[in-house]
Amino acid sequence: MRAPDENPLDWPAMNERSASRTASMVAAYRARATERPDALISDPWARALAGEEGEAIAEAVDRMMPDRELWVAVRTAWLDEQIRRFVAGPGGHAQVVVLGAGFDTRAARLATPGVRFFEVDHPASQREKLTRLGRLSGYPVEAATYVECDFEHHDFLERLLARGFDVARPAVITWEGVTMYLAETAVRHTLSRIAFGCEPHTVLLFDHLMKKIVDASRQHETEQAARRLVQDLGERFVFGVNDPLPMLYEEGFRWVQSASFDELCLNLTGSYERSREFRFQRVVAASRRPPSR
Ligand SMILES: C[S@@+](CC[C@H](N)C(=O)[O-])C[C@H]1O[C@@H](n2cnc3c(N)ncnc32)[C@H](O)[C@@H]1O
C-alpha cells in the first residue's frame, strides 16, 4: 500500500480492467462526512471500505477542490432521502437498483422488509468490493444481489432480469457518480432501457456534470488538475451535459425534476458559497410516468 503523502499523480495508471479507484475515494469522503458532529449522512462501513488508498486520493483531491467531501455528503444524503421516500411511499417501489455501485452500502443501511436491493457494477469493481466486504465482520453481504456489467459493452437490464429483477414492478434506480465516466451512447442506452424496459413508474435518480467541467479545452487550473488526477487513476471524465432534458425526453422520460448541488446543499445545510462551484453539477429524478410517492 502506498504512503498517504505520496502524490497519486505519480501512481501508475490503471488499465480498464482494474477496479474503480474513484469509488474508494468516494467511500473515504463518506467516512469523513459520517464522522462529523453535524453529519448529513451515516455510513458506518465507509471507513473500512475506502482503505488507505481511498483516503490518500481524497486528500490529494482536497488540495485542489476542498469542498468535495461536502459535495459527496450532499449527494448521498439526497439519494438516501429519495430512496427512503419512494420505498415507503404508495407507489410500490420495492426494488432498489444501484448502478455503478462502487462501495455503496445502501443495501445494508437502507434495508427494508420486502424491498430487494440489486448492485450492478463493472466486474473488476464488484469483485474488489466483494473482497473488501469479505474482510468486514458483520456486514450483511446477502443484503444485495450482485450483478456484473460493463455499461459500455453489456445490457444491464438483461443481466438484472437473469438475477431476478422484475420489470413488471416499479423500482428505484440510482446512478451516483457514474454518468461522467461513460460515453454518451452508453448513457443513452441505459436511459432508454430504463424508460422502455422497466415498469413505467420506475424512477431513475442520478447526478451529472455540466459540459464545462468535462471539456478539456477549458483553461481552469483547478478543473484541469482534477481531470488529470482522475485520468491518472484510469477513469476519465467523458460525459457532461448542461441541460439533460432533451436527452431524457428523446430516450423516453416524461417526468423530470432536477436541482443543482448548490440547491441541495442550501436545503440540507443552510449554507451557500459561490466558490464551491456546485452550480456546475446537478441531480436528476426522472421516470416515464409520474412516480407516486
Ligand atoms: C466514482 S465511482 C462511484 C461509486 C458509487 N456509485 C458511489 O457513489 O460511491 C464510479 C463507479 O462507476 C463504475 N463504472 C465506471 N464505468 C463503468 C462501466 N463502463 N460499467 C460499469 N460500471 C462503471 C465504477 O466501477 C465505479 O463503481
The ligand as an ORCA input file, in Angstrom:
! r2SCAN-3c Opt
* xyz 0 1
  C     -16.914      7.362     -8.643
  S     -17.373      5.672     -8.542
  C     -18.970      5.851     -7.761
  C     -19.348      4.634     -6.993
  C     -20.635      4.720     -6.184
  N     -21.791      4.935     -7.018
  C     -20.543      5.772     -5.128
  O     -21.149      6.832     -5.276
  O     -19.862      5.522     -4.144
  C     -17.780      5.255    -10.206
  C     -18.405      3.886    -10.372
  O     -18.787      3.732    -11.741
  C     -18.448      2.435    -12.149
  N     -18.237      2.428    -13.604
  C     -17.485      3.279    -14.331
  N     -17.503      2.907    -15.626
  C     -18.277      1.798    -15.697
  C     -18.687      0.954    -16.763
  N     -18.285      1.156    -18.005
  N     -19.500     -0.092    -16.459
  C     -19.901     -0.324    -15.191
  N     -19.560      0.460    -14.146
  C     -18.750      1.504    -14.403
  C     -17.182      2.088    -11.399
  O     -16.960      0.697    -11.348
  C     -17.479      2.716    -10.042
  O     -18.116      1.808     -9.197
*
